[in-house]
Amino acid sequence: MSDPNDDIKRWTARRKATAVMDIIKGKTTAAELARSHDLTVAEIEQWTDDFVSQGTEALRSHPRDAEAKHRAEKKDLLAKIGDLTMQMEAYKIARDYLGLGKPQPDADS
């Protein structure tokens, strides 16, 4: 009877993370894992290094681009700043129109 993991065709980030965790927990070694799945020890060690330094994200076949996430966040924040600036300008115009922000002339003058 063969282990169901022997038939793995594609190593997803989750599968890699599980394999790395098994190594870290001492359930297996990189050499045993490589031999049982027809991988190289270097591949397994790279997964381990990536996992330790970056977690599961590093093991994805297409890692989410952190720079792209930062650019999108910056764009959203700049848009919010623009909206708030326009609101402030509208409040200033309304205040000036209604004469609310300016000192009122003194009745005694």
ZIVENCOR-V551632 format. One record per residue. N is the residue number from 1. RES is the residue in one small letter. D_CENTER is the distance of its C-alpha to the mean C-alpha in whole Angstrom. Layout:
n=N res=RES d_center=D_CENTER
n=N res=RES d_center=D_CENTER
This chain:
n=1 res=m d_center=41
n=2 res=s d_center=37
n=3 res=d d_center=34
n=4 res=p d_center=32
n=5 res=n d_center=29
n=6 res=d d_center=32
n=7 res=d d_center=31
n=8 res=i d_center=27
n=9 res=k d_center=27
n=10 res=r d_center=23
n=11 res=w d_center=21
n=12 res=t d_center=18
n=13 res=a d_center=15
n=14 res=r d_center=16
n=15 res=r d_center=20
n=16 res=k d_center=19
n=17 res=a d_center=17
n=18 res=t d_center=20
n=19 res=a d_center=23
n=20 res=v d_center=21
n=21 res=m d_center=21
n=22 res=d d_center=25
n=23 res=i d_center=26
n=24 res=i d_center=24
n=25 res=k d_center=26
n=26 res=g d_center=29
n=27 res=k d_center=30
n=28 res=t d_center=30
n=29 res=t d_center=30
n=30 res=a d_center=28
n=31 res=a d_center=32
n=32 res=e d_center=33
n=33 res=l d_center=29
n=34 res=a d_center=30
n=35 res=r d_center=33
n=36 res=s d_center=33
n=37 res=h d_center=30
n=38 res=d d_center=32
n=39 res=l d_center=29
n=40 res=t d_center=29
n=41 res=v d_center=29
n=42 res=a d_center=27
n=43 res=e d_center=24
n=44 res=i d_center=24
n=45 res=e d_center=24
n=46 res=q d_center=21
n=47 res=w d_center=19
n=48 res=t d_center=20
n=49 res=d d_center=19
n=50 res=d d_center=16
n=51 res=f d_center=15
n=52 res=v d_center=16
n=53 res=s d_center=15
n=54 res=q d_center=11
n=55 res=g d_center=11
n=56 res=t d_center=11
n=57 res=e d_center=8
n=58 res=a d_center=11
n=59 res=l d_center=14
n=60 res=r d_center=12
n=61 res=s d_center=15
n=62 res=h d_center=13
n=63 res=p d_center=9
n=64 res=r d_center=7
n=65 res=d d_center=8
n=66 res=a d_center=6
n=67 res=e d_center=9
n=68 res=a d_center=10
n=69 res=k d_center=7
n=70 res=h d_center=9
n=71 res=r d_center=12
n=72 res=a d_center=11
n=73 res=e d_center=11
n=74 res=k d_center=14
n=75 res=k d_center=16
n=76 res=d d_center=16
n=77 res=l d_center=17
n=78 res=l d_center=19
n=79 res=a d_center=21
n=80 res=k d_center=21
n=81 res=i d_center=23
n=82 res=g d_center=25
n=83 res=d d_center=26
n=84 res=l d_center=27
n=85 res=t d_center=29
n=86 res=m d_center=31
n=87 res=q d_center=31
n=88 res=m d_center=33
n=89 res=e d_center=35
n=90 res=a d_center=36
n=91 res=y d_center=37
n=92 res=k d_center=39
n=93 res=i d_center=41
n=94 res=a d_center=42
n=95 res=r d_center=43
n=96 res=d d_center=45
n=97 res=y d_center=46
n=98 res=l d_center=47
n=99 res=g d_center=48
n=100 res=l d_center=46
n=101 res=g d_center=45
n=102 res=k d_center=48
n=103 res=p d_center=51
n=104 res=q d_center=54
n=105 res=p d_center=57
n=106 res=d d_center=59
n=107 res=a d_center=62
n=108 res=d d_center=65
n=109 res=s d_center=64
